[in-house]
Amino acid sequence: MKNKGVLIVISGFAGSGKGTITKELIKRYDNYRVSVSATTRKPRPMEENGKDYFFVSREEFERMIRENELLEYTEYVGNYYGTPKKYVEKMLNEGKDVILEIEYIGAFNAKKAFNEAVLIFVTPPSVNEVYLRLKGRNTESEEVILKRIKRGQEEAAIIDKYDYVIVNDDIETAIEDIHNTIKCSKFSSVRNGEFVAKLKNEFDEFLKNY
Ligand code: 5GP
């Protein structure tokens, strides 16, 4: 029997490098798949429908909610974002490890829906580094940067609810740290409940027949 894959949730401050890490994991290892979210936000230049997001109308998103097609969803800065359930379940059943790159409300809802989900929070080593990385992108005004730092303050308050914290000081190390963390999580007792139950049964049977 093929083992089910792991549902991995990656969150992190803006500028944490979580997007790059996810892309590299997909490129380097065959076991990962990334879930494409649905959103009602308008596409940014260069964004492709079906690749970056499924861009849908509010009506369509609300239909997806009603018909229970989403594993989790949330409203974030005036738009809906959600994870289509079908793809994730199919990939997990095929033994693939599925990555959701989502914010924390969605992360905790995903954990409620999937108790075995592994929650990973990625962060630069300091707040000053968060600021410098946002500034270095040269795409955001000082006002937007400040908004994101404020959002970061909110996020910092709930990091301890994640299973793992990865400090991205060096991107190569962070990629390998996340890969190894996911590998280790496969050995957790929660994920191996069926096997443990089988062993217990075997002991009972063995002693009955001895
Ligand atoms: P952006 O509009 O910048 O692409 O994304 C805004 C926020 O929504 C990011 O924190 C991103 O991680 C989060 N996000 C993207 N997709 C999903 C999703 O499917 N569910 C949830 N809960 N958050 C998402």
Residues whose N, C-alpha, C, O or C-beta is under 5 A from the ligand:
A	BS01	5GP	S37 A38 Y73 T74 Y76 Y81 G82 T83 E101 I102 E103 G106
